[in-house]
Amino acid sequence: MVKASEHSQARYHPTQKPIALFEWVLELFTVTGDVVLDCYCGAGGQLVACERLGRLGRGVEIEPKYVAVTLERLAGLGLEPRRVE
């Protein structure tokens, strides 16, 4: 069994999915420049995938701690994410 601390990717959310999974789905159903809405944004994995694939990601999240994680992750990619209330 692999301990959480041994994972190569940080865990930001209890049901976090791999970025590669989001990329696979986005490549199947969208094209570069499409707007993608994630209504349950969580830790922002789909928004990261959107950025990597040239999609315009928009997310909605009710939990403030996950909003903060998402903003931090996107800023780490060199973006200037903004929170809209």
C-alpha positions in Angstrom: 0.0 0.0 0.0 1.3 3.5 -0.9 1.1 6.1 1.7 -0.3 9.5 0.8 3.0 11.1 1.6 4.7 8.9 -1.0 2.5 10.2 -3.9 4.4 12.3 -6.4 1.4 14.7 -6.8 0.2 16.7 -3.8 -3.4 15.9 -2.7 -5.5 19.0 -2.4 -9.0 17.4 -2.2 -10.3 14.0 -0.9 -11.6 13.0 -4.4 -8.9 14.6 -6.5 -8.5 13.1 -10.0 -5.4 13.0 -12.1 -4.9 15.9 -14.5 -4.3 13.4 -17.3 -7.9 12.2 -16.8 -9.3 15.7 -17.2 -7.1 16.2 -20.3 -8.4 13.0 -21.8 -12.0 14.0 -21.4 -11.4 17.5 -22.6 -9.6 16.3 -25.7 -12.6 14.0 -26.5 -15.3 16.6 -26.2 -13.7 20.1 -26.7 -11.3 21.9 -29.0 -8.8 24.6 -28.4 -10.5 27.9 -27.4 -13.7 26.3 -26.1 -15.1 27.6 -22.8 -15.3 24.8 -20.2 -17.5 25.2 -17.0 -16.7 23.1 -14.0 -19.7 23.5 -11.6 -18.0 21.6 -8.8 -14.4 22.9 -9.1 -12.9 21.3 -6.0 -9.2 21.8 -6.1 -9.2 23.0 -9.7 -7.8 20.0 -11.5 -10.0 20.5 -14.6 -9.0 24.2 -14.7 -5.4 23.2 -14.7 -6.1 20.8 -17.6 -7.9 23.5 -19.5 -4.9 25.8 -19.2 -2.6 23.1 -20.4 -4.8 22.3 -23.4 -5.7 25.9 -24.4 -9.3 25.8 -23.2 -10.9 28.7 -21.3 -11.7 27.2 -17.9 -14.3 28.6 -15.6 -15.1 27.1 -12.2 -17.6 27.3 -9.4 -16.8 26.1 -5.9 -18.7 26.8 -2.6 -16.0 25.7 -0.2 -13.6 28.6 0.6 -10.6 26.4 1.3 -10.9 24.8 -2.1 -11.3 28.1 -3.8 -8.0 29.2 -2.2 -6.3 26.0 -3.3 -7.5 26.5 -6.9 -6.4 30.1 -7.0 -2.9 29.1 -5.7 -2.6 26.2 -8.2 -3.5 28.5 -11.1 -1.1 31.2 -9.9 1.6 28.6 -9.8 1.1 28.1 -13.5 1.9 31.8 -14.0 -1.7 32.8 -14.4 -3.6 35.7 -12.7 -6.7 33.9 -11.6 -9.5 36.0 -10.1 -12.2 35.2 -7.7 -15.6 36.6 -8.6 -18.4 36.6 -6.0 
